[in-house]
């Protein structure tokens, strides 16, 4: 496979999983927040392709804190679960681990990004902090702590993300590590965000761009992957297929090889088109 096609293959696979993972994380939060608001507090809620809205009941400190703080906490739980799943699967040549990887990255980024952005602006977790009248300097400190935490998570994940190269490489040379991280993480995230922007037209600014700022907190995780890399030596991968009849058995006939993950592309298309068309006028709860 030509080097250009090889890189494009990695980027396409990862970008498809990025978008699918985004919908899984964000709509899990949306549905959980809707369930809390309608079941516990009597709100009427509508779920749209670009987010959700609640009305029909009075806001107070209790429901603000529970919906926006504890509601967002579901993404932290998702992050823990899929971080664990990724660690369990990363050594195997199974493409589903890229989905696990993106789910935990986006989930951690969404939770910490909500604190990071919400602590400064009246959005998400920030509304809960304002409900408790937390002083600005304390909110700013929480925002900074969230930045550092996300950077630390990314820095801690350096080895784990590099191991995902066993899908494509028999040996990942030290000079190819940064290039692989760009193809596996950076470029797919950028492409995925562009796709999401197009998807949300004409409701891009529905939440005054706060949701985009929350998603952009990914940059701190990514910085953690690149800054002060702990191990720059080449990595040699062993064949770790569990099933002998896996369609990925032929990945390492040469040093590097890549196959477009058709199921990931199909899932991406079904979810994007299904959400955009099915939730265009909203679903009432």
N, C-alpha and C positions, 0 to 999 in steps of 0.2 A: 504494500500500500504506500502511495506517495505520502511524503511527510505532511503536505498541506491537507490532503484528504484525511489523514490520520488525526490531525489536530481538530479538524472540523467535526469529525465523528465524535470525539470526546466531548466537544462543546455542545453539539446538538443533543446528545444523550443527557448530559447534565442539565442543560437548559430546560428540557422537557420535564425532568424530575423536579427541577426548581419550581416550575409553575404549578405542577400537581401538588407538591408539598405546601406551597403557599396557600392554595385553596383549602387543603386539609387543615392546616393550622388556624387560619383566620376564620374559616366558616365553623370550625369547632368552637372557637371563642364566641362567634356571633350567636350560634345556636344555644350555647350554654348561658350566655347573658340574656337571651330572649326567654329561655326556660325559667331563669331566676326571676326576671322582671314580671313575667305573666303569672307564674305559679305563686310566688311569694308576695308580690306587691300589687297585683291587679292591673298592671299596665296592658295596653293594647300594643302589639308590636307588628311591624312589617319587615320582612326580610327581602332585600333587593340584591341584584348582582354586584352592587358596589358597596353594600353594607346593610345596616338596619336602622330603624327608627322606633322610638317608643313614645307613647302618648296615652292620655286617658286617666292618669293618676298624678297626684302631687309629689314633687320631689322633696325629700328631706335628707338629713344627714345619714340616717341608717340605710335607706335604699341606695343612696349614692355610693356609699362605701362598699356595700355588699356587691352591687352590680359592677362597679368599675374597678374595684380592687380585687375582690375575691373572684369576680368574673374573669378578669385577666389572668388570675393565678392558674387557670386551667392550662394556659399555654406553657407555664413553667413545668407543670406536671407532665405535659406532652413532651417537653424537652428532656426531662429526666428519663422517661420511658424509652424514647427513640435514641437517646444517647447510649443507653444500655443496649438496645437492640443493635445499634451500629457497631458497638464494641464487640458484640457477639458474632457479627456477620462479616466484619471487615477483612478477615483473613481469607475468606472464601471468595471464589470467582463467581459471585452472583450479583447481577446488576441491581437487584432490589435494594442493596445496601446504599446505593446512591440516593434513593428515595429516603431511606432512614437518615442518611447524613444530612440531607437538606431539611427534613422535618425538624431535627433537633437544632440545627443552626438557626432556622427561621423562628422556631418556637422560643429559644433563648433570646434571640434578637427582638422579637415582638414583645416579650414580657419586660426585658430590661430597657428596650427602646421606649415603651410606654412610660416607664419611670423617668427615663432620661429626658424625654420631650414633655411628658405630662407634668413633671415637677416644676418646669419653667412656665409652661403654658397650661391653660385650662382645658386639658384633653385627657381622656382615659383615666389612668391612675391619678393624674393631677387634680381631677375633680374631687376625688376622695381626700387628697391631701388638703385641698382648699376647704373642704367640708369640715375638717378638723382644725382649720385655721393654723396650719403649720407655717412658721415664719419662712420668709423667702430664703434666708441664708441656709436654713436646714434643707429646704427643697433643692437648692443649688448643690449642697453637699451630697444629697441623694443622687442627683443627676450625675455628678462627677464619679461617685462610687459605681454607678451603673456602667459608665464608660469603661472604668478600670476593670470591672468584673467581666465585661464582654471581651475586652482585650485579653484578659487572663485566660478565659475559656478558649479563645482562638489560639493563644500561645501554647496552652496545654494540649491542644488538639493537633499540633504539627505532625507528630508521628502518625497519628490515626488517619489523617487525611492523606498522607503520603502512601500509606499502606493500600489505599483504594486504587492505587496505580496497578495493582496486580491484575485488574481486569484487562489491562492493555499492554503491560510490559512483563517481560521475563526478568529484565534487569533495568532498574531506573538509575541511570548514571547521575552522579552528583551535579553535573552541569545541566541536567535536564529537569531538576527538581522544581525550580521556580517556574519554568515553562509549563510543567504539568499542573502546578497550582493555579496558574493563570487560566489554563484550559479547563480545569476541573471545577474551579470555584469562581474566579473573577469574571471572566467573559460570560459564562452562563448566567451569573447573577445580573449582569448588565443587560443581557439580551432578555432575560426573564422580566426584568422591570419594564423594559420598553414594551414587551408584549402586554403586561398588565396595564400600562398607561393606555395603550390602544384599546384594550378590553373595556376600560372604565369610561371611555368617551361616550357621552358628553358630561359625565359626572366626576371628572377628575378632581375638581375642587370642592366636592360635596362637603368635606370636613375641613375646609380651609387648608388643604395640603398637609394637615397634621399626620394623617395616616401614612403619607409618603415619607415624612420625616422619621416616623417610627420605623418604617421598613429600611430607611437609609442607615439605621444604626448598624446594619450588617458590616459597614465599612470598618468598624472597630474590631469585630471578630476577624475580618480579613487581614487587617494590620497585624493582629496577633500571630497570624500564620507566617508572615514574612519577616517580622522584626526579631532579631537575635535568634535565628534558627539554631536549635540545640545540636542537631546532628546533620552534617552536610555530606556524609559519606554515601556512596552508592548503595542501593538496596537490591538484593537478589531475592526473588520470590520463588517459593516452592509451589508445585501444583497441589492445591488444597481442595479440589473438587470432592464433594461428598458422594455425589451420584456419578457413576461412570458414564451414563448416557446423557450427561448435561450437554446442551448445545454450545456451551462455551469451552468444551474440551480442546477445541482447535485454536484457541486464542493465542497460544504461545508456541506455535510451530516455528515462528520467527521471533526475534526479540520483541517486536511490537506488532500488535494487530488490533483492529477495532471493528465491531459490528454495530450498525445502527439498531437501537433497541426499539423494535417495532411496537411492542406492547406499550412502552412508555409514550411513544408518539400518539398512538391511538387513544390512550387514556387522557393525554393532554388535550387532544381535539374534542373528545366527547365531553370532558369537564368544562372546557372553555365555552364551547358552543351551547352545551346544555344549560350552564349557569346564565350565560348572556341572554339566551332566548327564554328559558324557563322562568327566570327571575326578573325579567325586564319590567313587568308591571307590579312586581312584589307578591309575596305570599303572606297573608294575614295570620296572626297567631292570637 
